[in-house]
Amino acid sequence: SSVPILTIDGPSGSGKGTISRLVAEKLGWRLLDSGALYRAVGYAAGMEGLDLSDAEAVTRCAQTTKIRFQAATDGSDTRVLVNGHDATDELRTETAGAAASAIASIPSVRQALVEMQLGFRKAPGLVADGRDMGTVIFPDAPFKVFLTASAAERAKRRYKQLKEKGLSVTLATLQREIEARDARDASRTVAPLKPAADAVFIDTTGMGIDIVVAKVLAVAQS
Ligand code: C5P
């Protein structure tokens, strides 16, 4: 396909979500939040009372769960509908993140989500946010970025986000959870979190959002 793609991969808290959204807006391209797909499957599996390590059951869940993104017309956040239920707020919690990370290590679950992700590639272009966008899902993407930041900084950003949403967490717990999730994402055998060989690596520690957006836009316009 000749539809241009900009992949933005990296660990949680690297700023990927915010940066991807802003860059997609600037370019006028679509956005794929692939993490939301894994979160939605983890959430649906939890709702069904499935054991998250039961590969067969969770794979069936991934194949049958209906996930829809509903863009808001008033500029507010895109809603994520899971089997018709607006699960946007539940999907943002650390519990949902941990469930996503657990089910994301099952190869057949990842396989079940491939086609849906490929379907996002539509004109005029796509910004794909995730862990394996540039390595596995869109290896032929012409523009690839790998965003990271120190674990301490990522924990701080996450802490601020969750606080603003009124969720009660401690920074220390958050940093521990983030490090555990990173370790699991980086060490899994299927689609481990690692930069594509042809990705532009950007360490955003201490960088403001505007600067990161400018750097990423420059990649897509190179
Ligand atoms: O990016 P986000 O924090 O929403 O992702 C939640 C979890 O989903 C990650 O920790 C990772 O385990 C998994 N994930 C993945 N591949 C992707 C996106 C997310 O394995 N492309």
Boltz pocket constraint, residues with backbone or C-beta under 6 A from the ligand:
constraints:
  - pocket:
      binder: B
      contacts: [[A, 10], [A, 12], [A, 34], [A, 35], [A, 36], [A, 38], [A, 39], [A, 96], [A, 97], [A, 100], [A, 101], [A, 102], [A, 104], [A, 129], [A, 130], [A, 131], [A, 132], [A, 133], [A, 181], [A, 185], [A, 191]]
      max_distance: 6.0
